[in-house]
Each structure stands twice: as structure tokens, then as C-alpha cells.
């Protein structure tokens, strides 16, 4: 069993839709990252969470430590949000990565 | 610097050659990490430094892989006698190294290695 599970693996939505990507993990962590990987391969850190909720622009990330679950939400989605979104959990200093969710937003 | 930089961005080499990949972390960042990402897969941890000390090299696949960070800043990942299976994106990240284990890692653009 993978330590980090993301769902869905692939998601296609229309511009403007509210997007939710889920991440579940099975081990104790010190923090959780949400990262965005663009088609060119570049990785951008969106959030690092250890509790509660963070918001940046149209992006919202939440984490429930007791349930070992995190969600990334995108409001008013736009085609430029199309990317692979990766959940990675921090165990000591290592990042254990989920497989990613490929998001396509159609105009 | 403004961010983590890596060089070269692309490297094509022939099987059996040695390659050296460079990572220049964010200025002042104590911790430096190397990851490898094969096509279509998530990155896997390779090794990690605090200052110049290599804290964990358990992710290095075999003894052809080595890394150093002699002055606690720039790091070099060296792959000797490259094989085709070494082809991947090699990513470097750095973090401030503050106590508490919650340091955010900032990633470089990666080096795309292709072994022919």
C-alpha cells in the first residue's frame, strides 16, 4: 500500500468549476505539501500545511491530522490551472510523494 | 540567489560515461535534497544534506551514485558509468533547515538526464 494516496488520478473539468483533489496518507507526518507540476516539468510549491487551512488566491488547502487527510480546492478554475497536482508528506526530512492528479480545465 | 538553480538543465550522455549534476540552493538554506523523477512517476528521495554533512544517502540506488556538498552550499550529484535506466529528471530542493521539521522545500528546475 502506498503511503500517500491521491484521488482522482485524472480530472477534466470546465472552466469555472470548483475543483477538489484529495490526499490520504497512512503514516505520522510533520507537514504536508501541495505542489504543482507544469507540463514543462517545473515544480512549484503551493502550500505547506501542518494543521488547519491555508488560502492563496483561488487555491485553498485543508488538512485533518486526525483523519490523515488533506484536500486542495481550486475555485473558479481556469485553463491555466491545468497541471499535475502532487501531494507530498514530510516524514522527518524526507518528502514522500503521491502519484499526482492530472487536472485539465477546458475553456 | 532568487531560487534554487540547477545545471545543466539538459544532459545527454552515452552509456558508460560519468555525469555531474549541480545544484545551487537558495542562499542561506541549510538543508539540501536530491530527488529523481522517472517519466510518468513521482519523485523519489535520493539523499539529503545539512550544511556539508550528508545526513541520509539511503535513497541512492547503488554505489554509482554519489553526492557531495563540500562547503555547505553548492551540491554535486555524480553518476558514474551511466546506464540507460539512469535517465530521469533529477531535482534538487533546499530548505532553511529551521528546527521543528516543518521546513518548506523549494525546488529547482531539474536536470533532464538522457543516457543513450
Interface residues (C-beta under 8 A of the other chain):
Chain A: X30 X31 X33 X35 X41 X42 X43 X44 X45 X48 X50 X86 X90 X92 X93 X94 X95 X96 X97 X98 X99 X100
Chain B: X31 X33 X35 X41 X42 X43 X44 X45 X48 X55 X56 X59 X89 X91 X93 X100 X101 X102 X103 X104 X105 X106 X107 X109 X110 X112
